[in-house]
Amino acid sequence: MMATASQPHLIELQGVTKVYGQGAAEMKALRGIDLTIAPGEFVAVMGPSGSGKSTCMNIIGCLDTPTSGSYLFQGVDVGSLTRNQRALLRRNYLGFVFQGFNLLNRTSALENVELPLIYRGLPAEERHQQAREALCQVGLEGWEHHTPGELSGGQQQRVAIARAIVTRPAVLLADEPTGNLDTARGHEVMELLSGFNRELGITIVMVTHEAEIAAYAARNLRFVDGLLAKESSNGEKR
Amino acid sequence: MLWNALLLALRSIRRNVLRSFLTTLGIVIGVASVIIMVNLGAGATLQVKQQIESLGSNLLFLRPGQRFGHGSRTPAPPFKLADVEAITREISGVAEAAPLATQAMVAVYGNENWNTSVTGSDNRYFRVGNWEFAEGRDFSDSELRTGRSVCVIGETVRQKLFGAQSPIGSSIRLQKISCEVIGLLQSKGQSAGGSDQDETIVMPLRTFWRRIAGNQDVQRVSISARDGVSTTLVQRDIENLMREIRRMGPGKEDDFSVMDMQEIARTLTGTTQILTALLGAVAAVSLLVGGIGIMNIMLVSVTERTREIGIRLAIGAQERDVLTQFLVEAVVLSSFGGLFGILLALTTSWFIAGLLNIPFVVEATMVMFAFLFSMMIGVAFGYFPARKAARLDPIDALRHE
């Protein structure tokens, strides 16, 4: 799937910079990023550590705001939103999958998946049903009442994916989703993610180190020293 | 919104039962100690009131010398029997007045002897003092008139001298005289002042004068006011009458004192109430310490759960969602603490009341107050940690190990 000019931009970054610290300690993490992502895209972000890819992900994920430049999410300037408005944006449009799974300890898989629905204020019955469905979609039927400690790494990441997609987000942000998994589990997780991208049309922006994993995405971005270096397309491979 | 916060708070408490229990322990102990102190204090006050009522709340005492509380009692002449008759005759508010003369003495029966005191009076003594007879009878007219060596004894004296057997008809020795026991008084237990009211031997006044005192003095007068008559009024009348009888000029201070039983009751219940308030205040400090304990553990918990808070914020929790969750958690914990504290307090104060032999009283308002206060402590001491949690930066929080 390729982005074409006629499609509306879901994500649009214009001259985005991010500077940490002040004076001598000043560190430019992003030095002017221009990027557009259309609905339904699957984008892999690569680059060495310190290249600014995590900073960029945080900005796209509305966890952080640019120092200068603008970030438009569905045409809305995120930089002008308050902390709480950004929280609402995350709640209603974004899903997160992390390298370290980031599930709540001593909390059942079902309750973990329910969490974003609780913040959305869904009634209990609907919440349970949707959470069960999501767990089913990641192949964890029957594991609802297991806590993260009782699940393998691959299973934990699948619970995390269920938690991210249970709200049917517009964008799923995955930060090295396979980083803590072995190759086989990693590919299972990637199959799941690309499945949700294809079948539910969920836009995915994923950070990864591995070219093999990045190959699942239709579009690859490479960060070098706070700038976007090169864009390549894997469209034909899929 | 609040319902969701409650759900999240309960889940979080359930996830860490031990920590939650330890957090609430301070509140449990604080609430329990406040309620126990207040309940026991209320029980003690009630007991004092009941004892005073058993004496008769319409009682007045007339003694020579100035009232207690102002240093040593100045020596003053005793009363005469005529004074007692005058009080009964002249003051319409007086129902009855009993003359009393008392001396400390050893009572002997068989091999047993008991250090006690002997009171000379007449049957008015029993009526004014609300005494009932367990066995035997009061004095007959001829016994009173001729001053026979007969006596009525209290329960304590019976126990010490006679053990299990009935004292009626036996004779006890008081100094050189032998005295036949004709009556046994029903037990009244400890007086409000802490002295044993059953520690008593009563004999006709005339007998006491002739065989023991060797004079015709009346040391004290117990007076009961008529029902519905103000004891304060009667007290004033007695004071005026006594000044007249003793021919005291206007400038002279009373050389006698009239004490109102209600006054004594007020003093005594006042004392127990002050003590209760004091102990309650000390216990309230422990409640405060319990609150600080909650804050402490909530702060630790915020640090420990930084990552969890990061996850919640990333997933779409607003500042106020996290704030409410932590606040509700603190309030739920402190309310649980309050509830357990109340249960602990009720069982403990019931047990202690039984042990101390005082009535078990539940101060419902205090129980309510303690519960509400523990919830307030949850809000007050939970707010700071909750705000700290809500203001975390989601990126930093997610990175927190």
Interface residues (C-beta under 8 A of the other chain):
Chain A: N58 G61 L63 D64 R83 N84 A87 L88 R90 R91 N92 L94 F96 F98 N102 L103 L104 N105 R106 T107 E111 L115 P116 I118 Y119 R120 G121 R163
Chain B: M1 N4 L7 L8 R11 R15 N16 R307 E308 G310 I311 R312 L313 A314 I315 G316 A317 Q318 E319 R320 D321 P394 I395 L398
